[in-house]
């Protein structure tokens, strides 16, 4: 489950990196990745493949009698739900 949560956050970081590299091509930067957006996206394929391998390899793992993948997805859903609830509460 740790690999699922950490790997998903890492893949989201790569997605954000590609989005920023694509959206702000004229912005000044302290460094550039050679190859542009395509090379930046290719850098995320390794972690994405490793995450996929971990999901396939441990698909039948259990956490407290619940499928670990279902449990991990439930934990991931708690983040956006908690964020939305705190935004609504702060707006009041």
N, C-alpha and C positions, 0 to 999 in steps of 0.2 A: 504494500500500500504506500509505503514511503516513496518508492520509485515512481509510482503512478502520480502522486501529488507533486513531487519535485520535478519529474519529467514534464508534466503538463505545464507547470509554471515556467520551466526553461523554454519549452516550445512557444509559449505565449510571449516570452521575451524576444525570441527570434522573429516572431510575427510583428511585434512592435518595431524592431530594428528595421525590418524590410519596409514597413509602412512609413517610417520617418525618412529612410533613405530615398524612397520613391516620392514622397510628398514634398520634401524640402531639398530639392537638388541644388538650389542656388545658395543655401545657407552656408556660412563659413564654418569649417570644422577643423579640429586639431589634427585629424587623420582621415584618410579615405581608404575604403576597402577596394583593392584593385578588382576590376571586373564589373563594377556597378551593382545594380539591384539584383541581377541574375546570380552573381557570385555570392552576394549577401544571402539570398534565399537558399543557395546550395549549401551554405555553411550550416543551416538548420536541419539538413537532411540526415546527418549522422545521429544527432540526439533524437530526432523523430523516429528513425529506424530502431534505435535502441529501446525507445519507449514501446514501440510496437512489438518488438521481440519479448520484452518483459511482460507485456499484456498477454501474449499468446502462451508463453512459458508458464505463467502463474494463473491462468484463467480459472482453474478449479480450486484455488486457495480460499480458505475460509477465515473469517474474523468473527469470533463469537457466534458461530453458527450461520453467519450471513456470508454470501459471496463477497470476496474482498473487492472486486471491481464495483459491485453495486454499492457497497459501503463507501468506497472512495468517491464515487460519483455523488453520493449523498452528502459527503463532507464538502465536496467542491461546490455543490449547490447552496450550501449554507452561507458561503461567502457573499455572493450577490444578494441573497435574501437579507442577510444581516446589514449589508450596506444600504439597501433600499429602506429597510426599517429605520435605521439611524438617520437617514436623510429626511424621511417623513417626520420623524420625531423632532429633529432639529428645526424643521420648517415651522413647527407649531409655536 
